[in-house]
Amino acid sequence: MASDAGHGTTLTFGGFTAALLSVNGWEFSREAVETTTMATTTWKTFIPSDLTDPGTITATVEHDPAISPPITGATGAVSIAWAGGASWSATGYLVSYTGNASGSEERMTADLTIKITSTVTF
């Protein structure tokens, strides 16, 4: 299956809205559970954990200093509508928000990180 271009991808987080410039996420992971015993003589052994960490989403958005990011807010609905029609959703909270301003010919941007706190629906 061919990959779609990213044009049209959107990120929605609770009532917070900003123009999306780039998004990276989800960062799924799960731990390796060591199963090595005293009888093991060469290589450590592992099995995958039953639990998956839904990870984080990072994004760059247009920064509007007149809009307050919900950094002290509770968890809220998070969704990414990917270009091509697929969407992923869960709940999460804003971990960090960093506004950036360069020069007079640059748009103001912000980098944000959202921690996912629930099962992800695909």
C-alpha positions in Angstrom: 0.0 0.0 0.0 1.4 3.4 -0.9 1.8 6.1 1.7 -0.3 9.3 1.5 1.1 12.8 1.6 0.6 14.5 5.0 -1.5 17.4 3.6 -4.9 17.4 5.4 -3.7 15.7 8.6 -5.3 17.4 11.7 -4.7 17.1 15.5 -7.6 17.8 17.9 -7.0 18.1 21.6 -10.0 18.9 23.8 -11.1 22.5 23.1 -7.6 23.6 22.0 -7.3 24.4 18.4 -4.2 25.5 16.4 -3.0 25.2 12.8 -1.0 22.0 12.6 2.5 22.2 10.9 3.8 18.8 11.8 2.9 15.9 14.1 4.9 12.9 15.3 3.0 10.2 17.1 1.9 8.0 18.5 5.1 6.6 20.1 3.9 3.1 21.2 6.1 0.9 23.3 6.1 -2.1 25.6 8.7 -3.4 28.0 10.8 -6.5 27.6 10.4 -8.8 30.6 13.6 -10.6 31.4 13.1 -14.4 31.8 16.8 -15.3 32.3 17.3 -17.9 35.1 20.3 -19.3 36.9 20.4 -22.1 34.4 21.0 -19.7 31.5 24.6 -19.9 30.3 24.9 -17.7 27.2 22.2 -15.1 26.3 19.7 -13.4 28.5 16.1 -14.3 27.5 13.0 -12.0 27.3 9.3 -12.1 26.7 7.1 -9.1 25.7 5.1 -7.4 28.4 1.4 -7.8 28.3 1.0 -4.0 28.7 1.6 -1.4 26.0 2.5 2.2 26.8 0.4 4.4 24.5 3.2 7.0 24.6 3.2 10.6 23.5 2.3 12.8 20.6 4.6 15.7 19.7 3.5 18.4 17.3 4.5 21.8 15.9 1.6 24.3 15.6 1.2 27.9 14.7 1.6 29.8 18.0 -1.0 32.4 18.9 0.0 34.3 22.1 -3.6 35.3 22.6 -4.7 31.7 23.1 -3.8 30.1 26.4 -2.7 26.4 26.0 -4.4 24.0 28.4 -1.2 23.2 30.3 -3.1 23.0 33.7 -6.1 21.3 32.2 -7.4 17.8 32.9 -7.2 14.9 30.4 -9.2 15.4 27.3 -10.0 13.8 24.0 -7.1 13.6 21.5 -7.4 12.6 17.9 -5.3 12.6 14.8 -7.2 12.5 11.5 -4.5 11.3 9.1 -4.5 12.3 5.4 -6.2 9.6 3.5 -9.1 9.1 6.0 -7.8 7.0 8.9 -8.0 8.4 12.4 -6.6 7.5 15.8 -8.1 8.7 19.1 -7.6 8.4 22.9 -7.4 10.6 25.9 -4.4 12.5 27.1 -3.1 15.7 28.7 -0.7 18.5 27.7 2.8 17.8 29.1 4.6 20.7 27.6 4.0 23.7 25.3 6.9 25.9 24.1 6.2 29.0 22.0 8.8 30.0 19.5 9.4 33.3 17.7 12.3 33.8 15.3 12.4 36.9 13.2 10.1 39.3 11.4 9.9 37.0 8.3 9.2 33.9 10.3 5.8 32.7 11.6 5.5 32.0 15.4 5.3 28.4 16.2 4.9 26.2 19.3 6.1 22.7 20.1 3.8 20.6 22.2 3.8 17.2 23.8 0.6 15.3 24.8 0.9 12.2 27.0 -1.7 9.5 26.1 -3.5 8.1 29.1 -5.9 5.5 27.6 -6.3 2.8 25.0 -6.0 4.0 21.5 -8.8 3.5 19.1 -7.8 3.0 15.4 
